[in-house]
Amino acid sequence: MKKITLLKTAFLLFLCMCTSLFCKKEQAEPDTGKVPQTITPRIIKVLPHDSNSFTQGLFLHNGKLYESTGLYNESTMRITDTSSGTVILSHPLPPVLFGEGCALLDNRIFQITWQEQQCLVYSPENLLCIDTISYSGEGWGLTTYRSVFFMSNGTDTLYQRNASFHLIGKLPVTLNGKPLTSLNELEFAEGKIYANVWFSDYIFEIDPASGKVTRIIDCSSIVAEEKPSSDQAVLNGIAYDENSKTFFITGKKWKKMFVVKF
């Protein structure tokens, strides 16, 4: 009986070891602990920016900048000339809506709102509002990766939505293994997601597969050059130009827009 018991015990231990090894393979790879590189953007040129614009979202399409602005009674969706900073066309939102991030998908502009849980859909040619989509939760930033939206709500999580704006996934974002909270305006470029963080002078480069921050872009010198008019006039707004491999960055109520290289 002792031999049988010993054999059973040995077998159970062996099975536990095998199961443990299998489980380890199924787990996500551990954080390597590698500290992301911090870089400083190089300013290529400085453009004028509407200092009344409470910038919430920004992207480039067909050589024009599309900008979403916020605040109740002031929110707009607008098209801006990249060379002069002149507003070409502006569509005001109803006074009860607070505009937030914006992004392009399937030749349609999607503009989310802060607490109203509405996404406005526009034609990019004339900013004609062609649809309204409802969703749950707050809206902060928005960008597209392939055919999927990535949306922020001020937490450490990016929410993935399809073209119908249905929730299809979540991506927790970490910096050195810890949650990176207050994620705001978003932009996708060269296989990475770039994010503003509320009240931060840094832009964070995020791997869309793992959610890990891969680089930190220190924009404190740009903020210093802008000399924001108030503590609410924070860095916010990232647009990528595929042709020149440059980024347009600005802030809320800023008088300048900076074209930079990371």
N, C-alpha and C positions, 0 to 999 in steps of 0.2 A: 504493500500500500504506500509505503514511504517513497519507493522508487517511482510509482505512478504519480504520486503527488509532486515529487521533484520534477518529473518530466512535464507535468501540466504547468507547474510554476515557471519552468524554463521556457516553455512554449508561449505562455502568456507574456512573459518579459520580452521575448523576441518579437511577438506581435505588436506590443506597445511601442518598441523601438522602431519597427517598420512604419507603424501608423504615424509616429512622431516625425519621422523623416519625410513621409508623404505630405503631412500637413505643412511642414516647413517649405516644401516646394510650392504649395498652393498659395502661401502667403505672399503679400506684396514685398518687393525688394526693400530692405531697410534703407533709411536715409544714410547716405555716406558721411554726412557731417561736413562736407565740403562747403566752405563759405563762398557765396556768390561774389563774383568780381564786381567792384564798384567803379564805374567810369563816369567821365564828365563829357557832356555833349559839346560838339564843336559848332559854333554859330556860323552859318553860311551867310544869312542876311536877316534883316529885321524889317517887318512890314507893319503898317498901321492896322489897328484893330478897334472896332467899335467899343468904346469904354462903357457904353450903356448895356452891353451884351453880357448877361449872366450865363456864361458858356457852360453847357451841360454835355453836349456831344459834338463830335467833329469827324468828318471823313472827306476824302477826295474822290471825285468821280468825274471823268471826262474833262479834266483840267480845271474843275471848279470845286470850291470848298462848300460843303453842306454843313450847316451849323444849327444845332438845337439850343435854344436858350430857355432859361427858367424864370421863376418867380410868378406868383399870381398877378394877373392883370398885365404881365409883361412878356409872357412866354411866346416864342415864335419858332417857326422852322424857316430857315433862310438860305439863300445861295450867295456866296461871296466871291469876288474876283481875287484870284491868288496873288496877282502882282501889285494891286493897289489897296486891297483890303476893303474896297467899296462894296456895300451891300447891293446886289443886283436885283434880288427879289426876296420878299419877306411875307410869310403867311402867319398872321396872328392866331394864337389859340384862344378858345373861349376863356374868359376871365377866371372861371372856376377850375381850370386845368393848370398844373405846374409841370412844364416841359422838362424832360430829362434826356437820357441818351438817345442816339439815333444810329441807324445802320442801313446798309443797302443789301437787298436780297431779291433775286429774280426781277431785276429792274424796277423794284419798288422800294420806297423809303419807309422805314418803320421808326416811329418816334414814340417812346414810352413816356409815361407820366409818373410822378412821384408817389402819391397816395391814392390817386383816383382809379387805379387799376384799369386804365384804358391805353391801348396802343393805337396811334393814328397812322394810317397808311397813305402815302402820297405818290403821285406821279413825279418822277425826278425832273421832267422837262418844265413843268409849270407849277409845281407844288400844290396841285389840285388834290384835296383830300378825297380819296376814293373808297376808304373803308375804315371801320373802327373795330378793333378786336379787344375782348375783355380777357383779363388774366387776374390771378390772385397774388397778393403781396405787394410790397413796394418795388418801384423801379428806379434804378440809379444809372448804371452804364449799360451800353449795348454794343456788340460787334458781331461779325459773322466769321465763321471758320468753315470753309466748304459750304455745305447747305444747312448749317446749324447756327443758331444764335447762341451767344454766350451773354448772359445778363447778370449784372450785379445788383445787390440791394443794400449795400453798406456793411455786410457781414464779411466773413472770410470765404464764402462759397460763391462760385459762379454757377448759374443755373442754365442748363442747356435746353433750348426749345426748338421745335421744328418750324417750318414755314407757316403753319397754322397757329403758332405760338403755344402749342401744347408742350408741357414739361416732359422731357425725355431723359434727363440725367442731371447729375450734380457733380461739381468739381471743387473739392476743398482746396484752398490755396495755402501753401506753407512757405515760411522763410526760416531756414535753418531748423526745420522740423517743428516749428511752432506756427499756429494759425496767423495769417496776415489779414487783419480785419480792416474795415472801412474802405473796401474796394469800391471804386467809383467809375469814372470814365474809362472805357476800354477801346483798344484798337488791335487788330490782327495784322501782323506783318512778318514776312519771311519765316513762317512756321512757328511764330511765337505770339503770345498775347501780351500786350503792353497795358499796364493799368496805373491810373492815378489812384492815390490813397488820400482820402479826405484829410485836409490840413497837413499834408506832407509835401516837402519840396523834392520828393523823389518819385521817379517812375520805375515800376517793377516789371521786369521781363519774366513771363511765366510760360512754362512748358504745358501746352494744352493736353498732353497725355497724362502727366503725373501730377500737375498742379504745383510743382516746385518752382520757386523763384530761381532763375538761372543767372540773372544779372540785375544790378541796381544802377539806375542812371541818376546821378546827383545833379539836380537842376537848381541848386541853391544860388549859383552865380547868375543864372537867368532871372530868378526871382529878385535878386538884389538889383539887377539892371532895370527891371520893370518898376520897382518901388511901388508895390501894391498900395492902393488908396485906403484899404481897411483890412482888418483881420479876416473878413469874409471873402476878400478878393484873392482866393487861393489858386494855385496851379491846377488847371483842369482843362483838358482838351488835347487830344493826340490824333493826328491824321498822317497817314503814310503815303508818300508819292513813289510808286513803283518805278517810274521812269528815271528819276534822279536819285533814288535810294535815300531820300531825305524825309525828315519828319517835320510837320508843322505842329508847334506846341504853343499854347496860350493859357490864359486863366480867366476866372470870373471877373468881369468889369475891368479887364486889362486894356491898356491903350496900345499894346504892342503884341505882335505875333512873331514867333521866332522860327526860322527855317534852320534845322540843325541836322547834323550827322552824329550817330551814336558810335 
